[in-house]
Amino acid sequence: MGLPIPVAAIARCLQCPLVVDAQAVASLPVSKGAYALVLRIPGRVEVTVRTNAHALPAGWYVYVGSARGPGGLRARLARHFRADRKPHWHVDALTAVANRLYALALVAGSECEVVRRLAELPATSFPIAGFGSSDCADCRAHLLRWHARPDAHRA
């Protein structure tokens, strides 16, 4: 069985050969870089960004982050796949309820460049301004929604 359509399409867009799930995260390099978490939310979820509550409908989402600390991509992505972690980032509210989770690792990648490339896809939009990008002056958000029908919504 292959990857779900959103995961495969995002991997092609990013020209990313490193697509892993929870079982394969230990095989990632300790290199620094950027990553995209592709996750499926099975039902509506409430998240808070800058004291504003937002509801996200069920569907596929892509969160883009960076791994610049000790342990690089392997450590950061292993944390996202762990169930026993304390919430720290916006995306933790999504990974806690996701029923499908994949990671695309881009060694030496730039998270803002990844967001720019994904935003060009007709199947993506920004569901919540500022989500995951509170320390970024360049991006609208680091969370994008994947639409089953690319013409369904464009923001």
N, C-alpha and C positions, 0 to 999 in steps of 0.2 A: 504494500500500500504506500502511495506517495504522500507528499506533504499536502496539507490543505491548500486550496487555491490562493488565499491571501498570503500565506507564508511563501509559497513558491514564487508568486508574482513579486513580492517585496525582495526576496533573495535575488531574483533576476535584475530588478531595478538597481539594486545596490552592488550587483556583481559580487555577491558574497557567497563563498563556498563553505563557510563555517556556520551551519545551521544545526543547533543542538536542542535536545530536550533535557529533562531532569536527569535521565540516566547517562547522558553523554557529556554533561557539563565539566566533569573532571578531566576530560580530554582537551579542554581549551588551554591555550597558552597563558602564561602569567604576564604576557605583554600588555602594555597600556594601549588604550584605544577607545573606540566608540562601539555601541551596541544598539540593536533594536529588539525590544521584546514584542513579540506578536502574540496577543492573547485573545481568547474568546470569553466574553462575559455572557453567562447563560440567562441572566435576567437583569432587570433594572438595578442599578447601584447608585447610591448617594455618595458624593465626594465633596469635600470642602476645599476651596482654593481662595486664599486671601480673605478668609471669614465669610465667603459666599458659598452657599450650598448649591450643588448642581446635581441633576439626575442624568445618568447615562443609560440609554436603552441597551438591551441585549445586542450583542454583535461582536465583530472583530475590531480590535484596536491595536495600534502600534505606539509603543512608548520608546523614545530615543534617549539614551543616557551616555555617560562617559565613565570610563574605568581608568583613573589616573593614579590611584593609591596603591598601597602594598598589595601584591597578589594580582594586580591588573584585572584583565577580563575574567579569568577563572574565578577569582575571589568574589568580584562584584556579581557575576551571574549566578554563582552558587548561592549567594545570599538571596537573590530573587526567587530561586527555586525552593528554598527552605520554607517549610510550613511553620517552624518554631522561631520566628523572628519577631522582634518588637517593631511596630510601624515607625518609620522614620521619614520616608519620602511620600509624595502624593501617590505614586504608582503602587505603593504597598496596599492601598485600599482596593486596587484592581487585581493584583496578583493573588490576594487573599481569597477572592471569589471566582477567579478564572477557572474554567474547566478544561481549557487547552492552553498551553504555554510553550512557546518556542523562543529561542534566542539566536540572533544573527550577530556574530562577532566580527568587528572590523579592526584588525590590528593597525595601530597608528591612525585610526580614523578620527574624524571630527564630527561631533554630534550635530553641530549646526549645519554642516554640509549634508549629513544624512537627512535631516529634517527638510532642507531645501529640495533634495532629490525626491523624497517621498511626496512632498507637497505638489510636485509637478504631475503626479499620477492623477488621472481623472477620477479614480475610485477613492480618493482620500479627501478629508476635510478636517478642520480643527474644531473639535466639539466644545472645548473649554479654553478660552484665552488664558494664558499664563500657566497652564497645567505643566508642572515639571520644569518650568523655565524661569523660575523666580530670580536666578542669578545670570540670566541671559538677556542682553539688550537687543539681540538681533532677531530672535524668533518669536512668532506669535504664541507658540506653545511647543512642547516636546511630546505631545500626545496627538495622534491623528486617528480618525475613525476610518475604517475600510467599509465601503458600501458595496453590497452584492451587485447592485446595478450602478455602474459609474455615473449615470446621469441622474441618479436619485437625489443627490444633494451636492452642492459645490459651495463651500464657504471660504 
